[in-house]
């Protein structure tokens, strides 16, 4: 990453600009790291990396063991960019510490120090190892004895040339510190050859020692004995911060000892500790200060215990807590830098400038991590490093000090060209020239020097502050900056504008839902200033551009009036008009209260229900800013058309009443209730309905009406009534009680009709005299008891059919489609059967059914015209009487043939002549067909128009004269007359009025 510093002046001694880049100090992006290099490596050279940013690009040097490397004198070393390449084969002289230096015109920095070592391991000596003889049950140690080496080693053992390593368990242990193999208690299966196998990862090489034979002695078995710790960790161990520490502890003994660990101060072992399978290794990962202390290993068996102890001492290389930062100061200023690092032991500090150690002198004070340089001069510029070091490591913090000296300069920060302020406002004009050392500042207004007054202040940082600005303060202002290197000036203008004032602010309003209102917001302002109006509602800005349904901005440039159309309840709240200009922000607030009908009542409950009453309770809903004045209870049943108001106790439910008794309910009906609230604005939405509940049952009280009957067969009394609707039946088990008695009798017959839908009852008894009057009442009942009875009505019993056929029946043809049937009335009495009217039957000779027509007439009518018949056809007819019991015998049939069809041809060749008021008409005689009736005459039909009355003139001739006042057109048609009826009409003739 390239860090750029943007200078603010031209330095007198160093050119800041170089080529197309800006000077920047060297900053390492890669520093050398410790290297352990395999001595037998096939690599051609060793690379120690070093790279830095900076402009111009840094030059590189290297030190070995704090001595500069002379690349001209050594073919063995070369520079690869900033990195150091060391060619192989390496030599002993290459071992040591290396440090990279990066330099450009701004200075020099030192890298961290890196160690170079060469890893190797020599072969084992080839001489044969002595045989180790032990008794069964005895412990033994087989020595590995690693050859000379550099680098970390890892150890393993093989047994009898088995490629698999000896598996460690409670009885066997391979120490990674000594390489030795420990067997706590030898068993017969342990006899054989053991070989130590060593790997040096850094040297990338493994070696194998000569085998060690282990044999079992035959002079007996070793008895039990107490543990003897053979593998101990050191008495003191230096443990680095964040490292992983392993402590080894293993004992010989019979029986095989158990291993346990503890801290000697009694505190618990850290939760992060890990153990090997046999607990012979205790590992403490990520070692920290709190893990420091004395640790103890105990090996125990039945014969005793053995203890090993050691101390872990925490150490930490330095880490920065506070670094120095790039600093740019004026000539003659003082520098104070402090750096701090943590570490154990505590680090000590040294300071370097451009890679060389900095020593205290008259102006330079160094104490611990602080550096103070007084009375800075340009030569103090450079790159400084604070080095923090303890015996484990040295770290560097780098920063640049730039000491600046220049005349005042306004090029980067001139005075604002135009400053705008309102009358009565305050204004601050900044004057911040770049000058090293800091410039002294004075001001002029126009050509006059500006002095401090009650309203005018010269601020310490050079700014000019004017309070309570007036029109006369407008004009040009010049800031003059001076130091020992020169003088600079910068001028700007002050423009004074009139204040913006809200002249008509919005005011508090109290409105009804649905109304439209205007909230005013009008201002006076300086004509040159643009005004922006912003409205907010309850703190949220109203976005009028999105076409909000209810809100619209109206008015001109100086009016920000807000219209709210069809205002709703949720529009109640705080409205703020904010007026924004480039100079200020004003606002005015108004509260709008929107009042509306109440919200729906809540939690409607039925507390108690009887057969005709119900107790209700509810909670009022929101009053919507207008107190609730009245509640109304409505009910709905399966039988009602929608919701209906009901009577209550109390009769009027005021706005503070939250329970009432509903009265006048019908028993045994399912009701649901709801409550509606009203206020001065109107009636609100109804509540949710209550649960559906049925009133209790009671004796029915409504008696049937329209008691009637009669008819039926002989020996029957038929009684009918209007059934009671379900909502008035008042309970289960509903039915009707029918009571009747002959007129004049004192004894009532009482019958129950079970079906609730019945409206008819038939009483049968052979002793009933036909057409006898009965007094009848119908009542109601249900499971609760018997209810009301209707008033008494007279109903007659059934009667016999008429027993006599009418006499004197005759028939005659009237026209082609009509005949007339007549008969004599029957004189009847109770024995012959009552006659209510007559039934005429008619048919043709070829009828497939017994009759093709049946017509009834009531009362004493004895003649009936039958129409719609076929022409020139033989018809038969007979007549019979009827009453409520049915019909009597028919009369002897009579017959007649209908007349032929009327003429089908209309009158033709009609001529007319109009003289004064006389109209003469002539036409041809119409000849008829064989199956048509003869022409007997003609009908002339005339009228003034289609809506007026038609007049008819009949004649036997083929001419006629009409005397009519022809004040209007006349319409005339002529048709034939015959026995079969009127024939076809001629086409309609229009006779114009006389004036035409």
Buried (B, 14 or more C-beta within 10 A) or exposed (E): EEEEBEBBBEBEEBEBEEEEEBBBBBBBBBBBEEBBBBBEBEEEBBEBBBBBBBBBEBBBBBBBEEEEBEBEEEEBBEBEEBBBBBBBEBEEEBBBBBBBBBBBEBBBBBBBBBEBBBBBBEEBEEEEBEEBBBBBBBBBBBBBBBEEBBBEBEBBBBBEEEEEEBEBEBBBBBBEBBBBBBBBBBEEEBBBBBBBBBBBBBBBBBBEBBBBBBEBEEEEEBEEBBBBBBBBBEEEBBBBBEBEBBBBBBBBBBBBBBBEBBBEEEEEBBEEBEEBEBBBBBEBBEBBEEBBEBBBBBBBBEBBBBEBEBBBEBBBBBEBEEBBEBBBBBBBBEBEBBBBBBBBEEBBBBBBBBBEEBEEEEBBEBEEBBBBBEEBEBEBBBBBBBBBBBEBBBBBBBBBBBBBBBBBBBEEEBBBEEBBBBBEBEBEBBBBBBBBBBBEBBBBBEEEEBEEEEEBBBEEEBBBBBBEBEEEBEEEBBBBBBBEBEEBBBBBBBEBBBBBEBEBBBEEBEBBBBEEBBBBBBBEBBEEBEBEBBBBBEEEEBEBEEEEEBBBBEBEEBBBBBBBEEBEBEBBEEBBBBBBBEBBEBBBEBEBEBBBBBBBBEBBEBEEBBBBBBBBBBEBBBBBBBEBBBBBBBBBBEEEEEBEEBEBEEEEBEBEBBEBBBBEBBBBBEBBBBBBBBBEBEEBEBBEBBEEEEBBBBBBEBBBEEBBBBBBBBBBBBBBBEBBEBBBBBBEEBBBBBBBBBEEEEEEBEEEBEEBEBBBBBBEEEEBEBBBBBBBBBBBBBEBEBBEBBEBBEBBBBBBBBEBBBEEBEBEBBBBBBBBBBBEBBEBEEEBBBBBEBBBBBBBEEEEEEBBBEEEBEEEEBEBEBEEBEBBBEBBBBBBBBBBBEBBEBBEBBBBEBBBBBBEBBBEEBEBEBEEEEBEBEBEEBEBEEEBBEBEEBBBBBBBEEEEEEBEBEBEEBEBEBEBEBEBEBBBBBBBBBBBBBBEBBEEBEBEEEEE
